[in-house]
Amino acid sequence: MEQDFDERKNYMKETLRRFERMLKTDEKEFFDLDAYEQVAEHYLDQGDFEKAIKACDLGLENYPYALELMLSKAQLLANRTQFEPALDLLEKAGLFHPGDSEILFMQGAIYNLMGEYELSLSILEGMLETAEERDDIYYQIGQTYQNWGKYEQAIESYKKSIAGNLNNEHALYELAHCLDLVGQLENHLEFYNSLVDRDPYSHHAWYNLGIAYSKLERFGEAIQAYDYATLVKEDFASAYFNLGNSYMNVEDYESAKFNYHKAIELEGKQPETCCCLGNCYEKLEQYETAISYYREAVKLDSEWDDGWYGLGVCMSELGRWHEAVGFLRKAIQITELNPDYWLALAESEYRLGNVVSSFEAFEKSAEIEPGMPEVWLKWSLVLFDQGNFARACDLLQAAVDEMPEEADLYYRLCVYLIHAGEYREALLNLEIALTLDYDAHVQLFDFFPELEKQKALYRIIEQYRQKS
């Protein structure tokens, strides 16, 4: 068996070498149909679409009725959004292979991508009449309804797909996504549990139950479900990765670290997993180790902005502000509209004494996401530290107008108004803050080291507690 595998591997290697040589020299070489199909599939898997199409074209010159080559080329054309040529090729294939289900399926999928939803559904639903295995057809019908914005119909189609094949992981995932979009996920937990009851040894069923719990932020139950998935399938890298994410959400960083390492052990280093491990070590305040994993992430994919951001945050924690600014600007260069990136940059620039650049970054962060209290609190704090109490008050008043239910904004505005000598306004804001979140009042005392002022505030807070 092992010898046969080695022989096939060597044959494929030699076939690819001959094909590459033919492309370079334009010298014709003979390949049988199977070789052309394998070469096209190899390049398709590698993401080298140019060579994949070349293999299809050369193969079709020699074998003009070859269905697999026609389907592969149609898929490649569709991937490039060249839908009309793809459909023309499929129509030609249909003349040579009338009624072939793969041709019909791909036509339905392409019409879906074109936004021709009714036409797509007409083809796919027609296939149901004669198809023996229908789960992929129902899945594609679900995709069409989902792209059309008809989520209820998509949900029903995905359920039918799962009824036919419990291990159709794409249908399971998209079902959870649609249920989440329409706010029905919690109502369908019984459905997900029924899948587990139907087959307790289906790792897909346990995994998707975990996804459902994760989306509902019920992380304890998600952990249990993912854990069962790994018991059923010990090499289930995705389940270990999601376990890591769930443990991060419950702040169990040691368990998260273990599961991320397990995911890497099973599927190798991926940018996302390395980034998550970096974040895990960052939470554990092991910044040098975190930096090593963030560096690994951007080494694997230089466009992985989360990695550059993580490097910037760790450098900030270590007081290496110049390096922090460089990494954060790299993250922003890749993804400009992330308010967290601009906020971190604003803080680092301020630490370097670049006040103008700092304020520009704060302003950009607030512009991208005005409903983010942290931006306004940190921005106003810079003004407060500079003694510019009036401007700090104006800034927070604008934030309060944007987010009138955020107690922290009123508490901080109270602080700034007291320092500005606006005691009546400070008291009014304090009362609103106490109404919104009484327990959060403790943050006030961080700003008043003088015991007498603390006592005065405490008396007001106590009076309000007694009134309420």
N, C-alpha and C positions, 0 to 999 in steps of 0.2 A: 504493500500500500504506500509506504513512504517512498519507495523507489519510483512508483508511478507518479507521485506528486512531484518529485524532483525532476522527472523527465518532462512533465507538462510545464513546469516552471522554466526549465532550460529551453524548451521548444518556444515558449512565449517570448523569452528574452531574445532568442535568435530571430524570431519573426519581427519583433519590434526593431531590432538592429537593421534587418534587411529593409524594412519599411522606411526607416529614417534615412538610410543610404539612398533609396530610390527617390525620396523627396529632394535630397541634396543634389543628386547627379542627373535626375530626369531619365535615368536608364530604367526601362521597363523590366519588372520582375514578375514572375507568376506567384499569385497567392490564391489558395482556394477560398471558397465562400466563408467557411468557418473562420479562416484566418482574418479576413476583412472584418467580420463581425466582432471578433475578439479584440482586434486593434482599435476599432471604433469605440467599443465599450471601455477599453483601457483608458483612452484619452478622455472619454466622457467622464469617467470616474476621477481622473486627474484634474479635470477642469480646463483642459487644453482643448477648447472648442474648435479652434482653427484646424488642428490636426485631426480631430474627430470628424469634422465635416469632410476634410480631404479624404479620409479613409472611406467614408460613405460614398463620396463621389466616384472615387477610383473603383470601389467595389461595384457600384451600380453600372459603371461602364462595362464591366465584365459580366455582371449578373443583374441585368435590368429588372428582373421580376422578384428580387430578393426582398421579402417582407421585412425582415429584421433591420436591414440597412435603410429601407424607406422609413420605418418607424423611428429609428435612431436619428436620421437626418431631420425628420419632422419635429422631433423633440428638441433638437439643437436649434432649429429655426424659431420655434416657439420661445425657447429660452432667450433668444435675441429680440423677442417681440416682433419677429417677421411672421405674423400670423397668416397672412394671405398666401405666401409661398408654401407655408407648412400645410395649409388646408388643401391647396392645389395638389401637393404631393400625396396627401392622404386620399384625395379623390382618385388619383391615378392608381394608388395601391388598391383601392376598392374595386377597380376594374379588373385587376389581376386576381384579387382575393376577395370576391364578393361576400358580404355578410360577416367578415372577420371581426370578432369582438374587440380585438386590440385597436383596430382602426377606428371603430365606432367610439370606443372609450376615449381615445386621444382626441377625436373630433369634438366630443362633448366637453373635454377638459379645455381645449383651445377656445371654443366658443364662450366658455365661462370666463377665461382670461380676457377675452375681447369685450366682455360686458353684454354679450348676446345671451342673456340668461334663459329666456324662453326657449330659444333654439337648443341650447345646451341641455335643458331639462327634457325636451322632446326626444332627443337622441338617447339620453341616459335612461329615461323611464321606459322607452321602447325596448331597451336591452333587457330589462327585468323580466320580460315575458318569456324569454328563452334561456336566460343565464342559469347555470346550476349553482355557481358561487356568486352571491350577490353583495357581499359585504363591501367590496371595493367600489361597486356601483353606487350603493347607498351612501358611502363615504363621499364620493364625488358629487352626488346630488346634494349632500349636506354642504359641501364647499360652495356649490353654486348658490344655494339659498343664503348662505352666510355672506358671500360677496354681494349679494343682492340686498342685504340688510333685512332679510326675512328670517330672523333668528329662531322663532318658534318652529317653523318648518325645518330649519337646519337641525334643531335639537331632535326632532322626531326622526329625521333621516339618520343622524349619528346613532341614535338608539337602535334603529333597525340594523345598522351595520354591526354594532356590538352584539346584537342578538344572534347574528349569523356567525360572528367570529369574535369571541371575547378578547382575543389577543391582537385585535386591530388597534395598535397603540395610537395611531394618528386620530382615529375616530374618538377614542377615549379622551385624548388631550383636547381636541377641538370641542367636544361636548362640554367639558369643564369650562373652557373659554367662553362659549356661548351662554352657558348657564350663569356664569359670572357677569357677563355683559348685561343680561336682562334681570339680574338680581334674584335668580331662582336656585342658586347653588345649594343653599341650606335646605330648601324644600326637597332637593333631590339626593340628599345624603342617604336616604333609605335605598334609593336605586343603586348607588355605589356600594353600599353594604350588601345588597342582594347579589351583586357581581362576585363579591368575595365568598358569599355563602354558596353561590353556584359552583365556584371552583376555588377552594381555599389554597390550591397550589398554583394559582395564576399570579405570577409576579407582577404582570401588567395590572391586574385588578387591584392588588394592594398598593402599587405605585400610584395609580390614579386616584385611589381613595386618599392617599397622602396628599396629592395635588389639591384635591377638593378641600381638605382640611386646611392646607396651607393658605389657599386663597381666602378662606374664612378666618384666617389668623388664629386658628385653633391648633397651635403648634405642638402641644403635648400629644394630641391625638394623631397629628401628622407624623410625629416622630415614631409613634407606635406602628403606624401603617407602613412607613418606609422601612422600619426595622424588620417587619414581617417579609417585605419584598426581598430584603437581602438574605433572610433565612431561607427563602424558597430558591433564590438565585444568588449564590454567594459571590458571583463576579459581576453583579449589577452595578456598574459604575455610576449611572445616573441616580440610582436610589441613594448611594453613599453621598453623592454630591448634594442632593436635596436634604438628606439627613444633616449634613453640615450646615446648610442654610437654616434649617429649622432650629438647630441648636444655637446658631448665632442669634436668632430671634428671641430665644429665651435666655440669652447671655451666658450659656454654658460653653465657653470658648475652648476649653480643653477637649470636650467631646466633639465640638465642631472641627477642631484641628485634626483629631484622629480620623474622622470621616473624609475630610478633604484629602488627607494623605492616602487613604485607602482608594479614593477615586483616581488619584494620580498613579498609584501602584497598578491599577487595572487598565487605565486607558492612556497612560502617559501624561506628560505635562500639557495642559491646555491653558490659553491665556486667562480664561474666566476662572478656572480652578486656582491658578497661581495668584490671581488677584484676590480671590476670596481668602486664600491662606494668608496672603499679605495683610488683609484686613483683620483676620483673626489674631495674628501676632501683634498687630497694631493695638487691638483692644486689650491684649495681654501686656501692653507697654514694652514689648520686646522689639524695639524699633529697628535695630540693625537686621534682625532676621526678617522682619516685615519688608524692609527695603530690598533684601535679596530676592524675595518672591515677586515683589512688584517689578524689579528689574528683569526677572525671568519672563514675566508677562509681556513686557514691551519688547523684549528680545524676540519672543515668539511672534508677536504682531505689533509692529511699531505704531499702528493706528489705534491701539487699544487705550483709549483715553483714560479709562478708570485706573490703569496702571500708572500713567504719568501723574494723575491726581493723587493717588496713594503715595507716590514718591514725594510729592510736594507736601502733603500733610505730615509725613514722617520727618521730613527735613525741618518743617516748622516746629514739630515737637522737640527736636534736638537743637533748636535755636540756629539752624543753618539756613538763615533767611534768604541769602542770595541764591542758593541752590533751590530752595523752595519756590521762589519766584520763577526761576527758569523752567522747572518741571510743570508748574501750574499754568504758565503761559503756553507750554506745549500741549497740555490737555485742552485748553481753550482754543488753540489753533485747530484742533481736530473736531471738537464739539463746542461751538461758541455759545449756544443757548442753554447752558447748564448753570443755574444760579449758584449752586454749591461751589463750583470752580471759581467764579468771580468773587464770592464771599471769602474763600480761603486766600485768594490773591490779594484782596483788599487788606486783610489782616497782616499778611506777610509784608506787603508794601509799606504799611504803617510802621511795622517793626523796624524797617530799614530807614525810616524817616522820610519816605516818599509820600508826603501827605496828599498831594494833588492826585498822584496815581492811585492812591488808596481810595480817595473819595470817588474817583471815576469808576473804580471797580465796584464799590458799594452801590453806586447809582445804577450801574449796569445790572447787578444782581437783582436789585429792587424792580428794575424795569422788566426783567424777564419773568420774575415771580413776585408780584407785589403782595401776595397773601402769605408771605413767609416771615413770621415775627422775628426770627433769629437775625435776619438781615438788618431790620430797623433797630433792634436792641443793640447790636454790635456797632452799627454805624453811629448811632446817637451816643454811644459810650465813648467813642473817639472824640466827639465834640465836647462831651462832658469832661473828659480827662484834660482837654485843652482849656477848660474854664469857660467855654462858650455855651453857657446854660440856656440862653434864650433860643439859640439855633437848635440845640438838642431838644428843647421843648417843642419847637415848631415841627421838627422832623417826626417826633413821636406823635404829635397831634394828627399829622397826616396819616401815620400808620393806624392810629385809633379810628380814624374816619374810614379807612380801608377794612379794618378788622375789629369791629365794635364788640366782639365777644371774647377777645383775648385779654384775660385778666393781667398777664405779665406786663402788657403795654401800659395799663393804667397804674400799676404799682411803680414801674420805672418812671412814668411821667410824674407821679407824685414825688419821687425822689428829686427829680430835676427841678420841679417847681419850688420845693422847699429850699433848695440851694439858690434858686433865683429870687427867693423872698416872696413868692406868690403863695402865701399860706392858705388863703381861702380856696383858691383853685386846686391846691394840693389836696385839701381835705375832701373836696368834691370827687376828685379822681380816686382817692383812697376808698371812699364809700362805695363807688362803682366796682372797684377791684374786689373789695370784701364781699360784695353781693355775688360776683361771678365765681370767685374761688377763695374762700376764707382762709383755707390752710396754706395758701401760697404766700401769705403775708410775711413769713419768716425771711424772705429775700430782702426785705427792706433794711434789716439790721446790718447787712453787709456794707451798706453805704453810710452808716452812721456809727462810727466808732465811739463818739462821745456818749457816755452812759446816760446823761441827762436827756438828750434828744431821743435816745432809745426808750427811756421811761415815758416820755411824753407821748410818743407814738404808741407805745404799749397800752397806755391808759385809753387812748382813742379806740384802739382795736378791741380792747376788753369791753368798753362801753357798747361797741357795735355788736360784739358777740352776745352780750346780755340782752340787747334789744331784739336780736334775731332769735 
